[in-house]
């Protein structure tokens, strides 16, 4: 049975990414940056120490100094704690089946496999009053049981409707009605410097609130250190820690702009969230179909620049020679892939897709990802000075 969404609704060598929940592993603690609060300036006083009133013009909007409190009051009830557990079997080493080895134990050797239960913690938020909840895929990965704890103390059993490891998004359903919900914002309109607020359960500390700003948008998966993901992340200095995974990143209006998902070990003020516009699209497919299709071409790409061109041409092991200073170089084409069948070759430089000029690999990935499996894409490439237009039909990425 499907549940439609509510209508409102190469890896850096020096970096190691930590998914924020402590799911099925030990939690990694990241030091949170401090947040400096402020108060309105004191009223001016004259020489007689009499306060001079400062009256703003009637047309000047007055900022709400308690907007964070208002956001937490409105959104907090829709943020939940997610506890997941799974049973893992450990295989007994083959050496125990060796008769020579067994004689030293008088037959008292382990029989069969041993089982243990692994538990993890994450966050989530309710998007429909009939119990649909968004969280991270790694929070519920392989879980046998999922429980959802509301802010009012209610504990509900959760069912995973679908989980997508490629974007790290999952949708959970609880059997409850008239639940509090969040409002979804528009992550395409985000700009660096805007306020950002996180609510979640870091390290098991329920209903924790932290505040910062949007530090950057459009961070690629390679920049963040998770090249296997298909996400352009929001970067924030809002303090987030293990256990915040799946919780909402909010704007100052209290709208969800992202799903908190990752931090970089050893770094302060570097947190990452999945943009809500992508999350909404993925969650809709998961709720309706239980899975998501991800179109792929089967190429390895490098964004060209004069420096990159020089590095490739001066490396005798690259096997490639590049004449262009810009564009997207195809460094490798997977055999039996849509790209190979469409005629793309290593050494081709992509300049446009379906008539739209592209300047970096992230743009190519975005266009392909927003398309449909089997839907034709016309890829324009520069091959040894000749312009070629090749038709490629993406296939579904096998996870």
Long-range contacts (C-beta under 8 A, 24 or more apart in sequence): 2-287, 2-288, 2-289, 3-128, 3-130, 3-132, 3-161, 3-173, 3-287, 3-288, 4-284, 4-287, 4-288, 5-127, 5-128, 5-132, 5-280, 5-283, 5-284, 5-287, 6-127, 6-128, 6-129, 6-132, 6-181, 8-127, 8-181, 8-183, 8-184, 9-127, 9-128, 9-181, 9-184, 9-280, 10-222, 10-227, 11-222, 11-225, 11-226, 11-227, 12-222, 12-223, 12-225, 15-225, 15-264, 15-265, 16-225, 16-264, 16-265, 17-224, 17-225, 17-226, 17-262, 17-263, 17-264, 17-265, 18-242, 18-262, 18-263, 18-264, 18-265, 19-136, 19-138, 19-168, 19-242, 19-245, 19-261, 19-262, 20-122, 20-136, 20-202, 20-240, 20-241, 20-242, 20-243, 20-244, 20-245, 20-260, 20-261, 20-262, 20-263, 21-120, 21-121, 21-122, 21-123, 21-136, 21-138, 21-139, 21-242, 21-243, 21-244, 21-245, 21-246, 22-120, 22-121, 22-203, 22-242, 22-243, 23-84, 23-120, 23-121, 23-122, 23-138, 23-139, 23-140, 23-141, 23-245, 24-84, 24-86, 24-118, 24-119, 24-120, 24-141, 24-142, 25-118, 25-120, 27-121, 27-203, 27-242, 27-243, 28-242, 28-265, 29-203, 29-241, 29-242, 30-241, 30-242, 30-263, 30-265, 30-266, 30-267, 30-268, 31-268, 32-210, 32-239, 32-240, 32-241, 32-268, 33-212, 33-237, 33-239, 33-268, 33-269, 35-210, 35-211, 35-212, 35-239, 40-65, 67-252, 68-197, 68-209, 68-211, 68-252, 70-254, 71-197, 71-250, 71-252, 71-253, 71-254, 72-197, 72-199, 72-209, 74-254, 75-125, 75-182, 75-199, 75-248, 75-250, 75-254, 76-151, 76-199, 76-207, 76-209, 77-150, 77-151, 77-152, 77-180, 78-125, 78-126, 78-179, 78-180, 78-181, 78-182, 79-123, 79-124, 79-125, 79-126, 79-151, 79-182, 79-199, 79-200, 79-207, 79-247, 79-248, 80-123, 80-124, 80-125, 80-126, 80-133, 80-148, 80-149, 80-150, 80-151, 81-121, 81-122, 81-123, 81-124, 81-148, 81-149, 81-201, 81-206, 82-121, 82-122, 82-123, 82-124, 82-133, 82-135, 82-139, 82-140, 82-146, 82-147, 82-148, 82-149, 82-158, 82-172, 82-246, 83-119, 83-120, 83-121, 83-146, 83-147, 83-149, 84-119, 84-120, 84-121, 84-122, 84-139, 84-140, 84-143, 84-145, 84-146, 85-117, 85-118, 85-119, 85-120, 85-143, 85-144, 85-145, 86-117, 86-118, 86-142, 86-143, 86-144, 86-145, 87-115, 87-116, 87-117, 87-118, 87-144, 88-115, 88-116, 88-117, 88-118, 89-113, 89-114, 89-115, 90-114, 90-115, 90-116, 121-201, 121-204, 121-243, 122-201, 122-243, 122-244, 122-245, 122-246, 122-247, 123-199, 123-200, 123-201, 123-243, 123-244, 123-245, 123-246, 123-247, 123-260, 124-148, 124-172, 124-246, 124-247, 125-182, 125-246, 125-247, 125-248, 125-256, 126-179, 126-180, 126-181, 126-182, 127-181, 127-182, 127-184, 127-283, 128-179, 128-181, 129-177, 129-178, 129-179, 129-180, 129-181, 130-176, 130-177, 130-179, 131-156, 131-173, 131-174, 131-175, 131-176, 131-177, 131-179, 132-161, 132-171, 132-172, 132-173, 132-283, 132-287, 133-158, 133-171, 133-172, 133-173, 133-174, 134-169, 134-170, 134-171, 134-172, 134-246, 134-259, 134-279, 134-283, 135-170, 135-171, 135-172, 135-245, 135-246, 135-259, 136-168, 136-169, 136-170, 136-245, 136-246, 136-259, 136-261, 137-163, 137-164, 137-165, 137-167, 137-168, 137-169, 137-170, 138-165, 138-168, 138-245, 139-170, 139-245, 139-246, 140-170, 140-172, 141-165, 146-172, 148-172, 148-174, 149-206, 150-179, 151-206, 151-207, 161-286, 161-287, 161-290, 162-285, 162-286, 162-287, 162-289, 162-290, 162-291, 162-292, 163-286, 164-282, 164-286, 164-291, 164-292, 165-399, 166-228, 166-229, 166-230, 166-292, 166-294, 166-397, 166-399, 167-229, 167-230, 167-231, 167-274, 167-278, 167-279, 167-282, 167-292, 168-229, 168-231, 168-261, 168-274, 169-259, 169-274, 169-279, 169-282, 169-283, 169-286, 170-246, 170-286, 171-283, 171-286, 171-287, 182-248, 182-254, 182-255, 182-256, 183-253, 183-254, 183-255, 183-256, 184-255, 184-256, 184-276, 184-280, 185-250, 185-251, 185-253, 185-255, 185-256, 185-257, 185-276, 186-255, 186-257, 186-276, 186-277, 187-217, 187-234, 187-257, 187-258, 187-275, 187-276, 187-277, 187-278, 188-275, 188-277, 190-214, 190-217, 190-234, 190-251, 190-257, 190-275, 191-217, 192-216, 192-217, 194-251, 194-252, 195-251, 195-252, 196-234, 196-236, 196-238, 196-249, 196-250, 196-251, 196-257, 197-238, 197-249, 197-250, 197-251, 197-252, 197-254, 198-236, 198-238, 198-239, 198-240, 198-244, 198-247, 198-248, 198-249, 198-250, 198-260, 198-271, 199-247, 199-248, 199-250, 200-240, 200-243, 200-244, 200-245, 200-246, 200-247, 200-248, 200-260, 201-243, 201-244, 201-247, 202-240, 202-241, 202-242, 202-243, 202-244, 203-241, 203-242, 203-243, 204-243, 205-243, 208-244, 210-238, 210-239, 210-240, 211-238, 212-236, 212-237, 212-238, 212-239, 212-269, 213-237, 213-238, 214-257, 215-269, 215-270, 217-275, 218-362, 219-272, 220-361, 220-362, 224-262, 224-264, 224-272, 225-264, 226-262, 230-294, 230-365, 230-369, 231-274, 231-275, 231-278, 232-275, 232-278, 232-362, 232-366, 233-261, 233-262, 233-272, 233-273, 233-274, 233-275, 234-258, 234-272, 234-273, 234-274, 234-275, 235-270, 235-271, 235-272, 236-271, 236-272, 236-273, 237-269, 237-270, 237-271, 238-271, 239-271, 240-271, 249-273, 293-372, 293-373, 293-396, 293-397, 294-369, 294-396, 294-397, 295-368, 295-369, 295-371, 295-372, 295-373, 295-375, 295-394, 295-395, 295-396, 295-397, 296-337, 296-338, 296-368, 296-394, 296-395, 296-396, 296-397, 297-337, 297-338, 297-339, 297-342, 297-344, 297-368, 297-377, 297-392, 297-394, 298-333, 298-334, 298-337, 298-338, 298-339, 298-340, 298-395, 299-330, 299-331, 299-332, 299-333, 299-334, 299-337, 299-339, 299-344, 300-330, 300-331, 300-332, 300-333, 301-328, 301-329, 301-330, 301-331, 301-350, 301-361, 301-364, 301-365, 302-328, 302-329, 302-331, 302-361, 303-328, 303-329, 303-359, 303-360, 303-361, 303-362, 304-328, 304-329, 304-349, 319-346, 320-346, 320-347, 321-347, 322-347, 322-349, 323-385, 324-349, 324-382, 326-359, 327-351, 327-358, 327-359, 327-382, 328-358, 328-359, 328-360, 328-361, 328-363, 328-364, 330-381, 337-395, 338-392, 338-393, 338-394, 338-395, 339-392, 341-392, 341-393, 342-379, 342-390, 342-391, 342-392, 342-393, 343-388, 343-390, 344-379, 344-381, 344-390, 344-392, 345-383, 347-383, 347-384, 348-381, 348-382, 348-383, 348-388, 349-381, 349-382, 349-383, 350-379, 350-380, 350-381, 351-380, 351-381, 351-382, 351-387, 352-379, 352-380, 353-377, 353-378, 353-379, 353-380, 354-378, 355-380, 368-394
